[in-house]
């Protein structure tokens, strides 16, 4: 029973790292490249490479029925890459990646008729 609980916790831990890495990568893809240079961060291509590798390693670390079960010790590095992106880079590029365009139900940015 304890072995089963331990296996489930192990699986949950690595699935959470994978989900965190995927979330960071999806958020990165939605940001414009100019936002990174405007915020004084590394380029979007650099972060895409880092988070792409992080997602691949995190998937490979998930135990066998779902993933491959390899490189489990490197999954922590994947988690660190995703956490650095989500806590440092994402808030810095957010003001530069806001969508500018029509607002409101009428499509106009001004009120009135």
C-alpha positions as CSV (number, residue, x, y, z in Angstrom):
1,X,0.0,0.0,0.0
2,X,2.8,2.4,0.9
3,X,4.6,1.5,-2.3
4,X,1.5,2.3,-4.4
5,X,1.1,5.7,-2.7
6,X,4.8,6.4,-3.2
7,X,4.4,5.5,-6.9
8,X,1.4,7.8,-7.3
9,X,3.1,10.7,-5.6
10,X,6.1,10.1,-7.9
11,X,3.9,10.1,-10.9
12,X,2.0,13.2,-9.8
13,X,5.3,15.1,-9.1
14,X,6.6,14.5,-12.6
15,X,3.3,15.1,-14.3
16,X,3.1,18.5,-12.5
17,X,6.6,19.4,-13.7
18,X,5.6,18.5,-17.3
19,X,2.4,20.5,-17.0
20,X,4.4,23.5,-15.6
21,X,6.8,23.3,-18.5
22,X,4.1,23.0,-21.1
23,X,2.3,26.0,-19.6
24,X,5.5,28.1,-19.8
25,X,6.0,27.1,-23.4
26,X,2.5,27.8,-24.5
27,X,2.6,31.3,-22.8
28,X,5.9,31.9,-24.5
29,X,4.5,31.1,-28.0
30,X,1.7,33.6,-27.5
31,X,4.1,36.5,-26.8
32,X,5.5,38.7,-29.6
33,X,9.3,38.6,-30.2
34,X,9.7,42.3,-29.7
35,X,8.4,42.1,-26.2
36,X,11.4,40.3,-25.0
37,X,13.9,42.8,-26.3
38,X,11.8,45.7,-25.1
39,X,11.7,44.2,-21.6
40,X,15.5,43.6,-21.6
41,X,15.2,39.8,-21.5
42,X,16.8,37.2,-23.7
43,X,15.3,36.7,-27.1
44,X,12.1,34.6,-27.8
45,X,14.2,32.1,-29.8
46,X,16.5,31.5,-26.8
47,X,13.5,31.0,-24.4
48,X,11.8,28.7,-27.0
49,X,14.9,26.5,-27.1
50,X,15.2,26.4,-23.3
51,X,11.6,25.6,-22.7
52,X,11.3,23.2,-25.6
53,X,14.2,21.2,-24.1
54,X,12.5,21.5,-20.7
55,X,9.2,20.1,-22.0
56,X,11.0,17.2,-23.7
57,X,13.1,16.3,-20.6
58,X,10.0,16.6,-18.4
59,X,8.1,14.2,-20.6
60,X,10.9,11.8,-20.7
61,X,11.1,11.9,-16.8
62,X,7.4,10.8,-16.4
63,X,7.3,7.1,-15.4
64,X,6.8,4.4,-18.0
65,X,3.0,4.0,-18.5
66,X,2.8,7.6,-19.6
67,X,6.3,8.7,-20.4
68,X,9.7,7.0,-20.7
69,X,11.0,7.2,-17.2
70,X,14.4,8.4,-18.2
71,X,16.4,11.4,-17.0
72,X,14.3,11.8,-13.9
73,X,17.0,13.8,-12.1
74,X,17.0,16.4,-15.0
75,X,13.3,17.1,-14.5
76,X,14.2,19.4,-11.7
77,X,16.2,21.5,-14.2
78,X,13.1,21.6,-16.4
79,X,11.1,22.8,-13.4
80,X,13.6,25.5,-12.7
81,X,13.6,26.7,-16.3
82,X,9.8,26.9,-16.3
83,X,9.7,28.7,-12.9
84,X,12.3,31.3,-14.0
85,X,10.3,32.0,-17.1
86,X,6.9,32.2,-15.3
87,X,8.1,34.3,-12.4
88,X,10.7,36.6,-14.1
89,X,10.3,36.8,-17.8
90,X,6.6,36.5,-18.2
91,X,5.7,39.5,-15.9
92,X,8.5,41.6,-17.6
93,X,7.2,41.0,-21.1
94,X,3.5,41.2,-20.2
95,X,3.2,45.0,-20.6
96,X,4.8,44.9,-24.0
97,X,2.6,42.1,-25.3
98,X,-0.8,43.5,-24.6
99,X,-3.1,43.4,-27.6
100,X,-4.0,46.8,-28.9
101,X,-7.1,47.1,-30.9
102,X,-10.8,47.8,-30.8
103,X,-12.5,47.3,-27.5
104,X,-16.0,47.1,-26.4
105,X,-19.0,45.5,-28.1
106,X,-19.1,48.0,-31.0
107,X,-15.5,47.5,-31.9
108,X,-14.7,51.1,-31.2
109,X,-12.1,52.2,-28.6
110,X,-14.2,55.3,-27.9
111,X,-17.6,55.4,-26.2
112,X,-20.7,56.9,-27.7
113,X,-22.5,56.2,-31.0
